[in-house]
């Protein structure tokens, strides 16, 4: 990443790739006038990315050339059509193994199986001379490898391509399908930059795709693996979240729920820009609590975002507080997205959260952690993804609520609490407990960084008007176990 071309008297302009996420990873784009290698297995999106690279050049008024060795012009046009693209203004040249019977007006260069390497070079020079491109794509090197016959000769041809296009000031993108047994370093050493695409099929759910910028000489970039997806309209790249890259000033203020009793339990409220984990069994009131914060913020004109993994928008509106959010959802003050984690990569989820924050959301609810984790068992680093996401929300002064369901109706899951404890600044525990043949709810604050808190347990009641907190549960033992007993015979929950 530190090699500098000595023959460069000034810094070359930076070219956008036409893909916003990739440009972000590259910190702007690719230096112009060099040769770049794009590798990837079949179906990874190399052709789509190459077309986007050329269309960006066309949009900027540049002359662009697409030279295909492995596919026909018709196939390239079919790919473009599937994305709703027009290739007008892009010079298309085709190299196929058999051109017999082709229309004479079809743009072609040569038949790779019937020409010598020198003829290939002569005709390519002629094509480039005529098109005089500023951006060019050669797709793919596997055909040139077959034509060359041996790895030494193949490397010589790549070196010739590099000199030929660089001498004309043309930025060249070569694609390779990873079918060669020769060491990667043979080509990587010649290229000014290398971008690798990988496609992995999982046992269940959609295909996962990862992008890695392996090198770009004399240019800093965001290294590591980044998720991407192929959608109608092209590649969408989701840069890996690095929370340290985002730093905002933290205002000294607290976020209110709008319920004085709940705020008192939390020492006056939740600190803005912190993460609150709501932990407890299903039906204990966790989602209702989170929605109460969103509702109160929306009534103050503050935007919120809700990401649903464990339920739908329809069931959300069946919630008493969720129903009160309907008007704010319709105006866009509160956005709600239902997430299918079997189809959505962690990177794309992070991108959706970032988009919500960048459009003004100051409070975010992730409902819930369990659905996200359980649907993605092969994502071994998922908790690190989540850690970076929560750190980013903290840096952007966004208050986040993470809902964690515990198994079992009454008994606590201590391991679950410990697992999520390091992620959250505040932990609120919910418990169902049985009293005189009736299942009731209670909550308590286990952890609240940077503030005094009330150590009592309070009974939680969900009514047609919303949630209500009773007085501290005094005179009882064992509420957190789910089977309390009264020390005082006259004791009553909530009194």
N, C-alpha and C positions, 0 to 999 in steps of 0.2 A: 504494500500500500504506500510505500515510500519511494519507489523508483521514479525518477524524474527524467524525461527525455531531454538530453543535452542540446538537441538541435532546435528546441523551442525558444524563440526569442521573446515571446509574450504568452500569457495564459490564453489557451484556446477558449472560445465561447462554450457555454454549457448548453447541451441540447436536451429538451424535454423528451422523455420516452413516450409521451401520450398517455401514461398511466400514472395517476396522481400518487397512489401509494408507493409505486416503485421510485418515482421522483423523490418522495420523502425519504425513502431508504438511502437513495443516492445523494441526499442533501442538495437536490436541485436537478440532477440529470447526469448525462454522460458528456465528457469533454469531446468536442468535435474533432473530426479528422483522423480518428484512429479506428482500429479493427477490434471488434468485440465478439466473443463467443457465447452463444446461447445453447446450453445443453439441456436435454430432458428426454425421458422415455416416451413411448407412443401415448398420445392422448393427454400430454401434460400442458399443451397450449402454446407450443413454440410458434406455430404459424400464426395463431391469433395475436400473440404479442408482437411478432414481426410486422404484421399488417398495421397494428396500432402505432408502431414506431414510424412507419412510412406515412400513415395518414396524418400524424402530427406534423411531419415535415411538409406534407402537401398543404396543410392548413396554414403553415407559416410561409407559403410561397416558394418552397424549395423544390428542386427537381429530384424525383425519387424513382428508384428502379427496383423491381422485384424479379429476381432471377431464380426460377424453380427448376431443380434437377430431379426431384423425387415425385412431384405431383404435376398434374396438367393444369393449364390455365382455367379450364372449366371447373376443376375441383377447387382451385383457389377462389374463383368467383362464387362457388357454392358456399364456401365458408364465410365469405364476406356477406353474402345474401342472408345467411342464417342469423347474422348479427344486425341486419338492417343497414349495411354499409354499401356505399357506392365506391367503386374503385376508379372512377373517372379521374384522370389526371395522374394516375400511377402507371408507370411503364411496366408492363408485364411481359416477361420473356420466358419461354418454356424450353426445357431440355427433357426429352423423353427417349425411351429405349426404342420406340417404333413409331415413326411418323407417317407410315404409309396410309394413304387414304385421307390424310388430313386436308382440310380446306387450305388452298394456297394463300388465302388472306389471313389465316391464323398466324399469330405472332409466334415464331419458333426460332431456335438458334441452331441446334444440331442434334444428331442422334448419338448418344453417348456410347452405344455399343459398336458403332461403325467408324469411329474417327480415332485418330491418334491424339496423344496428349498435346502435341504441338499445334494441331489443328484446333483443338479445344481452346487453347490459349489465344490463338489468332482470332478466332471468332468472338471470344469473350472480349478481347481488346476492341474489336470492331463495334460490338454492341455498346460497350461503355463509352467509346468515343462518340457514338451517335447520340446516346441518351444523356451523356455528360451529367451524371447524377451528383447530388450533394449528400444524399443518403441512399444506401443500397443494402439489399438483403440477398444472400445466397442461401437457398434452402434445398437440400441439405448436404453436408459434407460426406455423408455415407456414400453417395453416388460418385463423388470425386475420389473418394478412397478406393472404390472399385476400379475406377479408371486408371488411377495411379499404380495399382498393383502391389506396391510394397510401402511400408511405413516411412522409409527414408525418402522415397519419391513423393509420397503424399505430403510429408512435412515441407519438402522443397516447394510444392505447389502452393501450400498455404503461405509460406514466406513470400512467394512471388505475388500472390493476391494482396498481401499486406503492403508490399512496396508499391504495387500498381495503383491501388485505390488511395493509399495515403499520399502518394505523389501527386494525385489530382485533388487533394484536399477533401476527399469523400469519406464520410463516416460509414464504415462497413459492419454489418451484423451478419455473422455466420451462424447457422443452426446445425446442431449435431444430435443424433438420436441415441447416443451411448451404446451403439451396437458393436463398436470396435473393441478388440482385445488389447490394443496397444495402450501403453500408459497414458493417463490423462495429461501428464506433465509435458508431453511432446507438443500438444497444441496450446495448453494453458500458458506455456512460456512465451509463445509468439503473440498471443492476444494481449491487448492493452487492458482488457477487463473480461471477466467471466461471470455469467449469471447462470445458475443451475436451477432447473425446475424438476420437482419430483412428484410422483403420483402414487399414492398407496391406497389399495382397496382394503377396507376393514371387514371383519366378520359380520357386522351389522351396521347399517346406516350408510350415509353417503361417502363418496371417495374423499380422502384428505389430500390436499395439495399444499406443498411447501416450496417457497422460493428462497434462494440464498445467493447473495452477491459474494462471490469468493475472492474477487480481487478487482480493483480498478487502480491502476498506477497513478500515483501522485494525487489521490483523492480520498478524503475521509468519507466513510459511509457507515451505516448501521449494519453491523455484521450479525451472524446468527440466522436462524430459520424464521421465516415469516409466512403466515398463512395467506393463501389466495384462493379465489374461486373463478370459474369460467361461467359468466352469465351472458344472457342475450345483451349484446352491447360491448362484449370484450372481457378481458381479464380485470378483476378487481383485487388489488393487493392490499393486505391489512398489515401494516408495519407492526413489528413486535413492540409491545408496550414497555417503555423505559420510564418509570415514574420520575427518575432523577432529572429528566429533560424538561419537566414541567414544574415550575415554581411560581406560586402566587402568594401575595401577602395575605396573612391570616388575620381577619378581623376578630377582636375579642368580643364575641357576642354569643348568645345562646339561642337555640331554636326551640320554640314552644310547641307543645302539642295542642294547645287550646283547652286543655283540661288541667285546672289548677292542682288537683290531687296527684295526677301523674307527674306534672312538673316538680311538685314538692318531693315526690319520691326520688327524683333524679337531681335533687339539690338545686332546683331552679330551672332545669331544662338540659337539653343536649347541646354540647359545644358544636358550633358550626364547623364543618370540615372534618368531622370524625365519623367513625363507623360504629353502628349500633347493631349488635347481634341479638335477635329475638329468638330464643331457644325454648322449645317445648313440644309436647305432643300435638297431633292434629286436632284442630277444633278448639284450641285453648285461647285463641284471640290474638295470635301473633300478627296475622295479616291485617286484622282490624286496627291494631295499634299503629302499624306502619302507615296504613291509609289515613288514619286520623292526623298524623303529622303532615301528610301530603295535602289533605283537605284544608287544614288550618293555614298552611303556606299558600295554597291557591287562593284562599279567601283574602290573603294579604297581597295578592298580585304576584306571587313568586311561582315560577315554573317548576314543575316536577316531572319525573320520568319513572315509569313502572315497567319492569321486565318480568314477564310471567313464564316460569318453567313448569310449575305444578298445577296451574289452573288456566282457564280461558277468560277472555274478556266478558263473556256471557255470565260465567259464575262469579266473576269479580263484581258485576253489577247487582248480583243477588245479595252481596254483603251489604249490611245496613249503611256503613260508611261509604262503601263503594258506590252505592246508588246515589249518594249525595255528590259524588265526584262526576257524575254523568255530564252535567252542564259544563264543567271545566274541561272534560275530555273533548266535548264537541267543539269548544272554542280553541282547542289546541294548547291551553295553558298547562294541561297535564297530558303527556303522551303515554300510551300504553302499547307495548309490543309483546305479542305472544311468541315465545322462542321454542323452536324445535331443535334441541341439542343434537339429535341424531343427524341432522342435516347442516348444522351450523358449527363451524370450527371456533375454538376459543378466540382466535384472532379476529374473526368477523364479529363475534359478540362484543369484544372490546371496542371495535370500530363503531358499533351502534351506540355504545355508551358514550364514547367520545363525541359522536355527532350530537347526541342529546345535550351534553355539557356545552359544546361549542355553540349551540343554538339557545343557550340561556338557562338550562335546568340547574337548579341549586339544591335539589333534593332528589335522591334516587333510591328506588326500592328494588331489590333483587329477590324474587319470590319463586323458588327458593333454592338454596344451595344443594339440597339433596337431589332434586330432579336433574340438575346440571351435572353433578358428579356421577350419579348412578347410570345416566344415559351415555356416559363417556368413559367407560372403564379403561380404555387403552390410552387415555391422555394422562400419562404418568406425572406430568408436571403441571397438572391443572391447578393445583393449589398455589403454585408459584405464579401462574397466570393471574389468579384471583388476587394474590397478594400485591402484585404490581398494579392491578386495576384499582384496588382500594387505596393504595398509596397515591395513585394518580388523582383519584377523587379527593383525597385529603389535600393534596397540593393545590387543587383547583377550588378549594373551599366548598366542596359539595358534600352535604351530609348524606351518608348512605345507610340504608337499613338492609341487613342481611338476614333473611328468614331461614331458620334451620329447624326442620322437623325431626323429632325424636321418635324412635319406635316405641310401641307400648302405649297403652292408654293412661296408666297411672305412674308406673315406675320410671325414675330418671335414668338417663344414659350418660354416665359420668364421662366415658370415653369421648362421646360426641361433644360434650362441653369443652373438654381439654383440647380436642382437635381444632376447634374453631376459635379458642380463646386467644391465640396469638394474633389473629386477624383483626380482632375488634377492640375498640377503645372502651366501649360500654357493652355489658352483657345483661340482658333482662331475661330472667327465667320464668317460665309459665308452668303451672302444674294443675292437673285435674285432681280433685280429691273428693272422696265420698264422705258425706255427713248425713246421718239419719236417713239412709236410703236414697239420697239425692247426690248427683254428680255436680260439683261446683268447681269454680276456677279461682286460682290465686296467682299472683305474680310478685316477684321480688327483684331487686337489683343486686347482682352478684359483683359487678365491677363497673367503675365509673372513673376513668382517669381524670385527674386534674380538678376534681370537685368533691365536695362532701355529699354524702347520700344517706338516705334513710334505710336502715337495715331491717325494717319490718317487712312482713308479708301483708299484702292487701288482697281482699277478695275482688275479683273482676266479674262484672255483670254486663252482658251484652243485651241491650234492649232495642226496641224499635227506633229509638232516638240516637242510638250509638252505644259507646262503651262508658261504663261508670265504675269508679273505684270506691270501695267501702273503706271503713276505718281499719286501722291495723288489726290483724288477727291476734288478739291477746287471749291468753288462757288456753292455747292449743299447742300440742306437740305432734310432730310427725306429719305436718301438712305436705312437706316436700316429698315424703315417701308415698303419698297418695292415700294413706289410711291414718288420719289424725285421731287423737283422742283429746277430750276436754279435761284440763286440770281443774277447771272450775265448772261444776255441774250446771251452772246457769249461763255459761259462755255460749254465745251465738256468733257464727261467722258474720263479719261485717258490722258488728255492734261493739 
